[in-house]
């Protein structure tokens, strides 16, 4: 028997999942823009603004379900977590826009050495994988997979610090490249953090266990 | 504890510890044995023909089912508020409040006045009835009648108060007042409340027991039961996925 609440939860899940896909697209476009030296700021800004609006819609829907049905147990965990996850997706969008904005504003990547592109690309691959898994796990609730991703988060953090160390030691890098690439790897590190928050929320939804995967 | 009516066993091996000065809610579907359980806790169950109880109820280290224990005295120490408010119809508000004391032979007017005021205050009713104490208790609203019954229970200074769906016939405002009094009363009493209303259990209780088909399925802090129940049966019941 389908409860009245089930329809609302299905709608909320669809809203959050679509939001995740839009956020993933924003991150992917912004990184490609940096790596291919293309101006993606308008497209990514548009997606980022949509995500801001989506967060409000998710909150409104969640509040309406709480007010109407007073959900408990797994229902309550889902609604509570989705509100947090929506905010994390909004942050994906914001950092994606930051990446594309910085790339366009300073155009620093045009002066970067090849190794820097390779480094950012490698780091971006890890982050995009985390983003993808964080979004898909909302539907799959695969707690084993998200727990395994903890290593990726640590890997991204390590790469971020390693990059800063390399920049300090490396001579001959332009100021524009230093500013652009440093901010981009910083934003990637932040996106990975939000992916981890989402994966923690997935574990909480599935098991009720409040974990820290960082 | 096991309990039965004739050959029908309604409680099956219940083992439960009610924490002192806390509110414990007992919930479960109709017929799961909630009311029978609390009626066993103050020896009212045995008053029903063919009713039988096996096991122990320990209060302050003493089994209340021991042959040496007087069941009438136990019912004074473990008071009960019923689903339907049942003030004595021929008595005034004042007399209802102190009915238990009068039955126990107390005649001191000053003492009776003091207890009446104290218990009516504790039941959050004093301000509404202080000028009408001589009026009949049955002229009060449903919610006020129920609070009068709570005051009557409090007047004999029990240690434990059992409440059997005390708000099921009340409107939301009257329910809120009873709930307010339940939360305030736990400072002095241990309260066990049977309720069908899960939101009420979540609002007023510190611990929650979930029963199904005469068995205790889960007992935990209320916040745990409502956020992360351990039993799948509890999860299904509280989320309305039962049946």
Interface residues (C-beta under 8 A of the other chain):
Chain A: X1 X3 X5 X70 X71 X72 X73 X74 X75 X76 X77 X208 X209
Chain B: X198 X199 X202 X226 X227 X228 X229 X234 X235 X238 X239 X240 X241 X243
